[in-house]
Amino acid sequence: MGLAPPLLSFLLMIAAGWVHRHQLIVIEFLQAENRLLKDRLSGRRLRFTDAERALLARKAKAVGRKGLLELDSVSPDTLLRWHRRLVAQRWNFAERRSAGRPGVMRHISELIVRMAQDNRSWGYTRIQRALANLNHKVGRGTIANAQSGALHAKRYLIIDRDTKYSQQFRRLVQDSGTNVIY
């Protein structure tokens, strides 16, 4: 036994056939209208805007390549190429990207320099532990690089207490105009 009574199935088939026939008539009308408009252009190429290309590309993807071959519009390869570009633009995050690893935040870098100035007996490891107590996970190399001056107008050199430097090296650094923090 079927899911629907035979009379209801028959009426649904008649309604679906009428809708299908009506859609075919509308499609034929639109195709004839397109042909007439193209004839009016007298062989000149159609120029689409980017928004029109995007709309046609979305619709073309739904129709498929075989369906596009039956139409007298833009070639299927062109429409599908527009669709590929549309998808590529959608998933392109170039404007969000920057080169390299993100730098240390300015306030952390300033905090490193301030800690080194206020606590002259501290080395890299002690500053690292103090920053960890403040929930800033920073490596020894980052502390050493805080002297580079990339984020500051002045350049700093933090002399690690654990490392021995000669007097000649210290004099050379001071003569270069770099602020030395011992």
N, C-alpha and C positions, 0 to 999 in steps of 0.2 A: 504494500500500500504506500502511495506517495506521501510526501509531507504536506502538499497543498491539494485541495480538491481540484478535479480536472477543469471545472469551469473557471476557477480563479487562475489556474496556470494558463489557460487559453487567453483570458483577458490580459494577463501580464505579457504574453507573447505578442499580442496585437499592439499593445501600448509600446513595447520595446521596438517592434518593427516600425511603427509610425515615427518614433523619436529618431531611430537610425536613418530612416528615409529622409526626414526633415534635415538632419545634420549633413547628409550627403548633398542635398540641394543647396544648403548654405555654403558648403565647401566648394561646390561647382561654381556658385555665384562669385565667391571671393577669388577663385582662380581666374575666371573670365575678367573680373575687374582688374586684377594684377596684370594680365596680358594687355588690356587696353591702356593702362597707365604706362607700361613699359613701351608700348608702341608710340605713345605721345612723346616720350623722351627721345625718340628717333635715334636709337643707337648710343646715346650718351650713357656713361656709367653712373650707376646710383651711388651717391655718397651718403654713408650712414654716420651718425654721431656715435660717440662711445657708448652712450646710454642705449641707443637703438641696437648697436652691435651686441651689447650685453643681453638685452631682451631677446633678440633673435637667437643668440647662442644658447640661452636657457631653454627656449622653445625647441630649438633644433635638436638638442640632446634628448629631449623627451620623444621627438618624432623618430629619431634613429636614422642611420645612414641609408637604409633601403627606402624608407619613406621620403627622404630628402631627394633621392635620385628621380622620383616621379614628379617633383615640383620644378617649376620654371623660375626659380629664384637664384639666389647666390649658391655657388657650388657647395656640396656637402663638406668637402675638405676645408673650405674657407670657414664655414659655420662651425665645424668641429674644432678648427684651430682657434677661433674666437673663444670657444668654450674652454679650451685648455688654458688660454691666457687668463680668462676670467677666474678659473680655479686657482691658477698660479698666483694671481694678484691677491686673491682672498687669503691664501696661506703664506704670504710673504711678510716676514716680520723684520725686514731690513731696517726700518726706522727705529725699531726698539733696540736693535743690536748696536753694540759699540766694540771697538777693537780691544782685545786683551781682558785681563782680569780686572774687576772693579777695584778701585783704590781704597785705601783706608779712609774712613770718614774723617772729616776735618777735625771734629771735636775730639776724637780719639787721638789723632796725631798731636793736637795741641796739649792734650792731657799727658801724653808721653813726655813731651818736652818740658811741661811744667813740673811733672814729678821728678824728672832728671835734674832740673834747676833747684827745686826745693830740697831734694834729698841727694846731695852730692856724693854720699858714700854708697849709694845703691848702684848695682850693675844691671845688666840686661835682665838677668833672671829674677832679681828682686822686683824690678818694675813689672815684669811679666806676671809675677804672683800677685802684686798689688792690683793690677788691672783685672786679673781673674777674680779677685775678691769683689770687684765692681761689676762682675758679669760681662767683661769684655775679654773674649778669647783672642789673644794676640800672640804671635810667635816672636822668638828672639830676633829673627831677621827683620820683622816689621819694626821692632823697636830700634834696631840698628839703622833701618832705612828712614826713620823719622827725621834724621838729620839732613836728608837730601834737599829739603827746602822746596819740594814740589808743591806743597800746599801753603808755604809760608813765604813772606817777603825776605826773611832772614834765613841763613843757613846755619844749622846746628850740627855739632859733632859730639855725640855722647861717648865719652871715653869709658869703656867697661872696666870696672875695678878688677875683674878677673884677668884681664889681659895687660901685659906690660908693654909700654911704649917708650921709646927712647926720647930724651930731651930734644934731640934734633927733629924728630917727627912732630912733636908737640909745637915747637917753634915754627916749623914749616906750615902747620895747619893754622896757627894764630896769624901768621903773616898773610895768609890768603884771604883774610877778612871773615873767616868762619867763626861763629861763636862756639867756644869749647865749653862743654859741661863735663866736669870731672866727678 
